[in-house]
């Protein structure tokens, strides 16, 4: 199976696109989706982001994890963290509260163990969704090609092994503000 879905439609895919696990590698230093928000601009001015547990993403994550599904991520972080990475550190408690498990890994360690610099989602160890940023917008390229899925599973296992839980990692980095 191959295909594409608009990146903005990922929430729809999360409602019925996986049965057991959704795992993501977040390797970018900056995310335009964050930077375009008023909340992010206020964060850059030193104003802490408000808690946001009512958005559609968090509501769906709570629903999925309450049904026994796992949503996990590993986020790569530079030293020192970029402004966007600090913002994600500041907002991670919302994700955790909704049932996600987010772990962190310094980029230098990720490079040492051979992790790629490309973001992707891996669903049920069967479907790989690679992010594709183009001039016409962002989309997720879906594939069930066994070679691609196997490589993503290997990346997931290595990243998860070396990554630290949020609380542990948070204690090792400067304040996000």
C-alpha positions as a Markdown table, in Angstrom:
| # | Residue | x | y | z |
|---|---|---|---|---|
| 1 | Unk | 0.0 | 0.0 | 0.0 |
| 2 | Unk | 1.2 | 3.5 | -0.8 |
| 3 | Unk | -0.5 | 6.8 | -0.8 |
| 4 | Unk | -0.5 | 10.2 | 0.8 |
| 5 | Unk | -2.6 | 12.2 | 3.2 |
| 6 | Unk | -2.3 | 15.9 | 3.9 |
| 7 | Unk | -0.3 | 16.5 | 7.1 |
| 8 | Unk | -3.2 | 18.6 | 8.4 |
| 9 | Unk | -5.4 | 15.5 | 8.2 |
| 10 | Unk | -3.3 | 13.4 | 10.6 |
| 11 | Unk | -5.9 | 13.8 | 13.3 |
| 12 | Unk | -8.4 | 12.0 | 11.0 |
| 13 | Unk | -5.9 | 9.2 | 10.4 |
| 14 | Unk | -5.4 | 8.9 | 14.2 |
| 15 | Unk | -9.1 | 8.3 | 14.7 |
| 16 | Unk | -9.2 | 5.1 | 12.6 |
| 17 | Unk | -5.8 | 4.5 | 11.0 |
| 18 | Unk | -4.2 | 2.4 | 13.6 |
| 19 | Unk | -5.2 | -0.4 | 16.0 |
| 20 | Unk | -2.4 | -0.6 | 18.7 |
| 21 | Unk | 0.5 | 1.8 | 18.4 |
| 22 | Unk | 1.5 | 5.1 | 16.9 |
| 23 | Unk | 5.2 | 6.0 | 17.2 |
| 24 | Unk | 6.9 | 9.2 | 15.9 |
| 25 | Unk | 10.4 | 10.4 | 15.5 |
| 26 | Unk | 10.6 | 14.2 | 15.7 |
| 27 | Unk | 13.9 | 15.2 | 14.3 |
| 28 | Unk | 13.4 | 18.7 | 13.0 |
| 29 | Unk | 14.9 | 21.7 | 14.8 |
| 30 | Unk | 11.9 | 23.9 | 14.0 |
| 31 | Unk | 8.3 | 23.3 | 13.2 |
| 32 | Unk | 6.4 | 26.0 | 11.2 |
| 33 | Unk | 3.1 | 24.8 | 12.7 |
| 34 | Unk | 4.3 | 25.9 | 16.1 |
| 35 | Unk | 6.0 | 29.1 | 15.0 |
| 36 | Unk | 2.8 | 30.4 | 13.3 |
| 37 | Unk | 0.8 | 30.4 | 16.5 |
| 38 | Unk | 0.2 | 33.4 | 18.8 |
| 39 | Unk | 1.1 | 31.1 | 21.7 |
| 40 | Unk | 4.5 | 30.5 | 20.3 |
| 41 | Unk | 5.1 | 34.2 | 19.7 |
| 42 | Unk | 4.2 | 34.9 | 23.4 |
| 43 | Unk | 6.5 | 32.0 | 24.5 |
| 44 | Unk | 9.4 | 33.8 | 22.7 |
| 45 | Unk | 8.5 | 36.9 | 24.8 |
| 46 | Unk | 8.9 | 34.8 | 28.0 |
| 47 | Unk | 5.2 | 34.0 | 28.6 |
| 48 | Unk | 4.6 | 30.4 | 29.5 |
| 49 | Unk | 2.2 | 28.5 | 27.3 |
| 50 | Unk | -1.2 | 27.9 | 28.9 |
| 51 | Unk | -2.2 | 24.3 | 29.6 |
| 52 | Unk | -4.1 | 23.0 | 26.6 |
| 53 | Unk | -5.9 | 19.8 | 27.2 |
| 54 | Unk | -9.1 | 20.6 | 25.3 |
| 55 | Unk | -7.8 | 20.7 | 21.7 |
| 56 | Unk | -8.9 | 18.1 | 19.2 |
| 57 | Unk | -5.4 | 16.4 | 19.3 |
| 58 | Unk | -5.4 | 16.0 | 23.1 |
| 59 | Unk | -9.1 | 14.9 | 23.2 |
| 60 | Unk | -8.4 | 12.2 | 20.6 |
| 61 | Unk | -5.1 | 11.1 | 22.3 |
| 62 | Unk | -7.0 | 10.6 | 25.5 |
| 63 | Unk | -9.7 | 8.6 | 23.7 |
| 64 | Unk | -7.2 | 6.4 | 21.9 |
| 65 | Unk | -5.0 | 5.8 | 25.0 |
| 66 | Unk | -8.1 | 5.1 | 27.1 |
| 67 | Unk | -9.0 | 2.4 | 24.6 |
| 68 | Unk | -5.6 | 0.8 | 25.2 |
| 69 | Unk | -3.7 | 2.2 | 22.3 |
| 70 | Unk | -0.2 | 3.6 | 22.7 |
| 71 | Unk | 1.0 | 6.9 | 21.3 |
| 72 | Unk | 4.7 | 7.4 | 21.7 |
| 73 | Unk | 7.4 | 9.8 | 20.4 |
| 74 | Unk | 11.1 | 10.5 | 20.6 |
| 75 | Unk | 12.1 | 14.1 | 20.1 |
| 76 | Unk | 15.7 | 15.0 | 19.1 |
| 77 | Unk | 17.1 | 18.1 | 20.9 |
| 78 | Unk | 20.1 | 20.2 | 20.1 |
| 79 | Unk | 22.6 | 21.6 | 22.6 |
| 80 | Unk | 21.6 | 24.2 | 23.4 |
| 81 | Unk | 18.0 | 23.6 | 22.5 |
| 82 | Unk | 16.4 | 25.8 | 19.7 |
| 83 | Unk | 13.6 | 28.0 | 20.7 |
| 84 | Unk | 11.1 | 25.6 | 19.1 |
| 85 | Unk | 12.6 | 22.7 | 21.0 |
| 86 | Unk | 12.3 | 24.7 | 24.3 |
| 87 | Unk | 8.7 | 25.4 | 23.4 |
| 88 | Unk | 8.0 | 21.7 | 22.9 |
| 89 | Unk | 9.6 | 20.9 | 26.2 |
| 90 | Unk | 7.3 | 23.5 | 27.8 |
| 91 | Unk | 4.2 | 22.0 | 26.2 |
| 92 | Unk | 5.0 | 18.3 | 26.7 |
| 93 | Unk | 3.1 | 18.0 | 29.9 |
| 94 | Unk | -0.1 | 18.5 | 27.9 |
| 95 | Unk | 0.8 | 15.5 | 25.7 |
| 96 | Unk | 1.7 | 13.4 | 28.7 |
| 97 | Unk | -1.6 | 14.3 | 30.4 |
| 98 | Unk | -3.5 | 13.1 | 27.4 |
| 99 | Unk | -1.8 | 9.7 | 27.6 |
| 100 | Unk | 1.1 | 10.1 | 25.2 |
| 101 | Unk | 4.6 | 8.9 | 26.2 |
| 102 | Unk | 7.2 | 11.3 | 24.9 |
| 103 | Unk | 10.9 | 10.8 | 25.3 |
| 104 | Unk | 13.9 | 12.9 | 24.5 |
| 105 | Unk | 17.4 | 12.3 | 23.0 |
| 106 | Unk | 20.1 | 14.8 | 22.4 |
| 107 | Unk | 20.9 | 15.1 | 18.6 |
| 108 | Unk | 24.6 | 14.2 | 19.1 |
| 109 | Unk | 23.6 | 10.9 | 20.6 |
| 110 | Unk | 21.0 | 10.3 | 17.8 |
| 111 | Unk | 23.8 | 10.9 | 15.2 |
| 112 | Unk | 26.1 | 8.6 | 17.1 |
| 113 | Unk | 23.6 | 5.7 | 16.9 |
| 114 | Unk | 22.7 | 6.5 | 13.2 |
| 115 | Unk | 19.2 | 7.9 | 13.5 |
| 116 | Unk | 17.9 | 9.8 | 10.5 |
| 117 | Unk | 17.1 | 13.5 | 10.4 |
| 118 | Unk | 13.6 | 12.8 | 8.9 |
| 119 | Unk | 10.4 | 12.8 | 10.8 |
| 120 | Unk | 8.0 | 9.9 | 10.5 |
| 121 | Unk | 5.1 | 8.1 | 12.1 |
| 122 | Unk | 5.0 | 4.3 | 12.4 |
| 123 | Unk | 1.6 | 2.7 | 12.9 |
| 124 | Unk | 1.3 | -0.8 | 14.3 |
| 125 | Unk | 4.7 | -1.7 | 13.0 |
| 126 | Unk | 3.0 | -2.1 | 9.6 |
| 127 | Unk | 2.5 | 1.4 | 8.1 |
| 128 | Unk | 5.1 | 4.0 | 7.7 |
| 129 | Unk | 4.1 | 7.6 | 7.3 |
| 130 | Unk | 7.0 | 9.8 | 6.1 |
| 131 | Unk | 6.6 | 13.6 | 6.3 |
| 132 | Unk | 7.1 | 15.3 | 2.9 |
| 133 | Unk | 7.4 | 19.1 | 3.0 |
| 134 | Unk | 6.9 | 20.5 | -0.5 |
| 135 | Unk | 6.3 | 24.0 | -1.9 |
| 136 | Unk | 2.6 | 23.1 | -2.2 |
| 137 | Unk | 2.3 | 22.0 | 1.5 |
| 138 | Unk | 3.0 | 19.2 | 3.9 |
| 139 | Unk | 1.8 | 15.7 | 3.5 |
| 140 | Unk | 2.4 | 12.2 | 4.8 |
| 141 | Unk | 3.5 | 9.6 | 2.4 |
| 142 | Unk | 2.1 | 6.2 | 3.5 |
| 143 | Unk | 3.7 | 2.9 | 2.7 |
| 144 | Unk | 3.5 | -0.7 | 3.9 |
| 145 | Unk | 6.6 | -1.7 | 2.0 |
| 146 | Unk | 8.3 | -4.3 | 4.3 |
| 147 | Unk | 11.8 | -3.0 | 3.7 |
| 148 | Unk | 10.8 | 0.6 | 4.7 |
| 149 | Unk | 8.7 | -0.5 | 7.6 |
| 150 | Unk | 11.4 | -2.8 | 8.9 |
| 151 | Unk | 14.0 | 0.0 | 8.8 |
| 152 | Unk | 11.5 | 2.3 | 10.7 |
| 153 | Unk | 11.0 | -0.4 | 13.3 |
| 154 | Unk | 14.8 | -0.6 | 13.8 |
| 155 | Unk | 15.0 | 3.2 | 14.1 |
| 156 | Unk | 12.2 | 3.2 | 16.6 |
| 157 | Unk | 13.8 | 0.5 | 18.7 |
| 158 | Unk | 17.2 | 2.2 | 18.8 |
| 159 | Unk | 15.7 | 5.6 | 19.6 |
| 160 | Unk | 13.4 | 4.3 | 22.3 |
| 161 | Unk | 16.3 | 2.4 | 23.9 |
| 162 | Unk | 18.5 | 5.5 | 24.2 |
| 163 | Unk | 15.9 | 8.2 | 24.8 |
| 164 | Unk | 15.1 | 9.5 | 28.3 |
| 165 | Unk | 11.7 | 10.0 | 29.8 |
| 166 | Unk | 10.5 | 13.6 | 29.9 |
| 167 | Unk | 11.0 | 14.2 | 33.6 |
| 168 | Unk | 14.6 | 12.8 | 33.5 |
| 169 | Unk | 15.5 | 14.8 | 30.4 |
| 170 | Unk | 13.9 | 18.0 | 31.6 |
| 171 | Unk | 16.1 | 17.9 | 34.7 |
| 172 | Unk | 19.2 | 17.9 | 32.4 |
| 173 | Unk | 18.3 | 20.9 | 30.2 |
| 174 | Unk | 18.0 | 24.6 | 31.1 |
| 175 | Unk | 14.6 | 26.0 | 31.8 |
| 176 | Unk | 12.5 | 26.2 | 28.7 |
| 177 | Unk | 11.6 | 29.8 | 29.3 |
